[in-house]
Amino acid sequence: MTGPVSAQELYEVIRRRRDVRAEFTGEPVDEATLLRILDAAHRAPSVGNSQPWDFIVVRDPATLRTFADHVASKRVEFHDSLPPDRAATFDPIKIEGITESGTGIVVTYRHDRGGPQVLGRATVPETGVYSAVLAIQNLWLAATAEGIGVGWVSFYDPEFLTDLVDLPEHLQLVAWLCVGPVHEFQEVPDLERFGWRTGRPLAEAIHRETFGAQDAPPARSSAYPRSPGS
Ligand SMILES: Cc1cc2nc3c(=O)[nH]c(=O)nc-3n(C[C@H](O)[C@H](O)[C@H](O)COP(=O)(O)O)c2cc1C
């Protein structure tokens, strides 16, 4: 089926999507909206139609607090591993909104979900995890369209989170996502706003025919596209 979906609106949602840390309102995402964005995630493409993902919705304030405390300790470890100038740049950067968002979604991957013969995964096993990540991207974009922020948190020991959400051994962690309504989406990614790292220009990422055939583009200090095609 083809139909009148506005490409412009879709590009606008893609442009507006941000990794959200500090802009959560503190209100929880309502159940109907949560189910719509999980439905969007569940419609993602997956290798061999294996749909290898699961979504664990975490709302118990005590669990959120426990995870936030663990992440805070990992933040300190990362901070202490940095040279002084990078540590100073890192200082004001918030890396999670676990308690403020009110909802965590733990995304997992199950390798045996697609049965013994997963069509398309035989030679590239990572395509299984890639599929789970595509579900996350669907969720992220659907949430953005709903005015719901998403923040991906990866500052954790996998063993710690596995125990916290009582994950069976055959499931692999992919992400903790902070999910909640926001009062705004920042225009510019936090890591760029705080001077940690700027985006690369699109031209640098595009190669033609072979990787080496591309002419080196002129260096630019910051070239984050502000609108489609710019
Ligand atoms: C796999 C993955 C892990 C990430 N982990 C974290 C994290 O632990 N903390 C954080 O603040 N942001 C995390 N991010 C968000 C990135 O920093 C962010 O996507 C990037 O800076 C670009 O900003 P934008 O998403 O707002 O465009 C993660 C993103 C991805 C895709």
The ligand as an SDF file (V2000), in Angstrom:
LIG
                    3D

 31 33  0  0  0  0  0  0  0  0999 V2000
   24.4950    3.3360   21.4730 C   0  0  0  0  0  0  0  0  0  0  0  0
   24.3180    4.6840   22.1150 C   0  0  0  0  0  0  0  0  0  0  0  0
   24.6740    4.8590   23.4480 C   0  0  0  0  0  0  0  0  0  0  0  0
   24.5460    6.1150   24.0510 C   0  0  0  0  0  0  0  0  0  0  0  0
   24.8360    6.2710   25.3830 N   0  0  0  0  0  0  0  0  0  0  0  0
   24.6260    7.4510   25.9850 C   0  0  0  0  0  0  0  0  0  0  0  0
   24.8440    7.6290   27.3870 C   0  0  0  0  0  0  0  0  0  0  0  0
   25.1960    6.7060   28.1320 O   0  0  0  0  0  0  0  0  0  0  0  0
   24.6080    8.8420   27.9210 N   0  0  0  0  0  0  0  0  0  0  0  0
   24.1910    9.9070   27.1560 C   0  0  0  0  0  0  0  0  0  0  0  0
   23.9920   10.9810   27.6920 O   0  0  0  0  0  0  0  0  0  0  0  0
   23.9690    9.7650   25.8350 N   0  0  0  0  0  0  0  0  0  0  0  0
   24.1680    8.5720   25.2460 C   0  0  0  0  0  0  0  0  0  0  0  0
   23.9240    8.4460   23.9000 N   0  0  0  0  0  0  0  0  0  0  0  0
   23.4380    9.6060   23.1310 C   0  0  0  0  0  0  0  0  0  0  0  0
   24.5000   10.2200   22.2470 C   0  0  0  0  0  0  0  0  0  0  0  0
   25.4270   10.9460   23.0180 O   0  0  0  0  0  0  0  0  0  0  0  0
   23.7980   11.1320   21.2360 C   0  0  0  0  0  0  0  0  0  0  0  0
   22.9700   10.3550   20.4260 O   0  0  0  0  0  0  0  0  0  0  0  0
   24.7470   11.9190   20.3790 C   0  0  0  0  0  0  0  0  0  0  0  0
   25.5290   12.7880   21.1600 O   0  0  0  0  0  0  0  0  0  0  0  0
   24.0280   12.7420   19.3100 C   0  0  0  0  0  0  0  0  0  0  0  0
   23.0430   13.5520   19.9030 O   0  0  0  0  0  0  0  0  0  0  0  0
   21.5110   13.4560   19.4740 P   0  0  0  0  0  0  0  0  0  0  0  0
   21.0770   12.0280   19.6930 O   0  0  0  0  0  0  0  0  0  0  0  0
   20.7850   14.4240   20.3640 O   0  0  0  0  0  0  0  0  0  0  0  0
   21.4320   13.8200   18.0270 O   0  0  0  0  0  0  0  0  0  0  0  0
   24.0450    7.1990   23.2960 C   0  0  0  0  0  0  0  0  0  0  0  0
   23.6760    7.0170   21.9590 C   0  0  0  0  0  0  0  0  0  0  0  0
   23.8000    5.7820   21.3680 C   0  0  0  0  0  0  0  0  0  0  0  0
   23.3510    5.5930   19.9440 C   0  0  0  0  0  0  0  0  0  0  0  0
  1  2  1  0
  2  3  1  0
  2 30  2  0
  3  4  2  0
  4  5  1  0
  4 28  1  0
  5  6  2  0
  6  7  1  0
  6 13  1  0
  7  8  2  0
  7  9  1  0
  9 10  1  0
 10 11  2  0
 10 12  1  0
 12 13  2  0
 13 14  1  0
 14 15  1  0
 14 28  1  0
 15 16  1  0
 16 17  1  0
 16 18  1  0
 18 19  1  0
 18 20  1  0
 20 21  1  0
 20 22  1  0
 22 23  1  0
 23 24  1  0
 24 25  2  0
 24 26  1  0
 24 27  1  0
 28 29  2  0
 29 30  1  0
 30 31  1  0
M  END
$$$$
